[in-house]
Structure formats: structure tokens, C-alpha cells
């Protein structure tokens, strides 16, 4: 799974600009980066996954429609 990118340096600098001590800013950036890399995914991954699911759904729907037509055709013959 491709993870989203997280700019730890920019985050750390933003915290430092807000008055957070450097050691704490780096610790916060490191912790948030670990969470982001574990839980977040990239837009490309989502797009790929959605296309795969769309393909599977299309195949499943096509199969159900073919089965329905076959059942109706069999019932008409009776």
C-alpha cells in the first residue's frame, strides 16, 4: 500500500515558529509521521483501488444479468 507523504521538516518548523521547543517539535513531527505513514494512503492508491473495485462490480453485475436472462428464457420455454 502506498502511503501519503508527510513533510516532517515543514511540520517541525511550523511548530517552532509557534513557540514549541525544537526537541518537542521534532518529537511531535516524528510521532505524527509514524501515524501518517501507517494510516494514510496516497490518492494514486485510492484511484487504483477504486478502479479495481469498479471492474469487479461490473463483472459481478454482468454475471447476474446473464443469469437473470437465462432464468427468464428458461421460464418462457415452460
GIQUISUL-V163772 format. One line per field, one symbol per residue. phi: phi as a letter, one per 30 degrees, with the letter a starting at -180 (. if undefined). A space follows every 10 residues. Layout:
phi=???
//
This chain:
phi=.dcddbdddd ddddddddjd eedddddddd ddddddddcc bddddddddd dddddddddd dddddddddd dddddddd
//
